[in-house]
Amino acid sequence: MSEQHTERGPIKAVIFDMDGLLLDTEGVYTEVTHLIASRHGRTFDWSIKQHTIGRGARDFSDYVIKTLELPMSIDEFLETREPMLEERFPKAPAMPGAEALVRHLAAHNIPIAVGTSSSVHYFEAKTTLHRAWFELFDTVVTADDPEVGAAKPAPDIFLVAARRLGVSPSDCLVFEDSPFGVTAAKAAGMYAVAVPDSHMPVEQYEHADLLLASLADFPLKAWGLPELV
């Protein structure tokens, strides 16, 4: 996987998605959803998973329930999966290159934020092993933040992050792993770098400014950012 469009810059602030981008939590969602589906004789695989990445909790649940024809409401689905997620999230590892890039940007005083579809409760659970470097973020915007009106693919989360960083959206770069997230970033008037799961169809990221296999591959200098040494 390589760059898709010409690089741009200089960038004044960087906003990161979390699930599947900074932390390897998408596997947890896959495992738990598969377990719930299998109880009803259904299969949750990548043909369905690819359409759920980046959705908010209720939107995710609604899509899965309707697609798999599960005999449960959204609230029942969420209540069923909550203890299963709670058990697994605190063990989530970092994605390749994530911690190094965050520490590098923070060390060079580049404003950085997290813009996630997770709730603040799940954010705390997922970052259990990673408190030290998550404390480097200038702000964290979750889906249940009172200033966020709508979840991705609406631009709200990223616009709130930019406002809190004090940077114009046009000077912000967003890292995302989901097509919904890229759509949200572009709707906010920001640059978007996609780092999708290798199972995801590349054509779903045609609206991204850059396509990478890993955060470790990001060409900092080309975007006007200090290089790793």
Sequence and secondary structure as in RCSB ss.txt:
>XXXX:A:sequence
MSEQHTERGPIKAVIFDMDGLLLDTEGVYTEVTHLIASRHGRTFDWSIKQHTIGRGARDFSDYVIKTLELPMSID
EFLETREPMLEERFPKAPAMPGAEALVRHLAAHNIPIAVGTSSSVHYFEAKTTLHRAWFELFDTVVTADDPEVGA
AKPAPDIFLVAARRLGVSPSDCLVFEDSPFGVTAAKAAGMYAVAVPDSHMPVEQYEHADLLLASLADFPLKAWGL
PELV
>XXXX:A:secstr
    S      SEEEE  BTTTB  HHHHHHHHHHHHHHTT    HHHHTTTTT  HHHHHHHHHHHHT SS HH
HHHHHHHHHHHHHGGG  B TTHHHHHHHHHHTT  EEEE SS HHHHHHHTGGGHHHHTT SEEE TT TT  S
 TTSSHHHHHHHHHHT  GGGEEEEESSHHHHHHHHHTT EEEE   TTS GGGGTTSSEE S GGG  TGGGT 
    
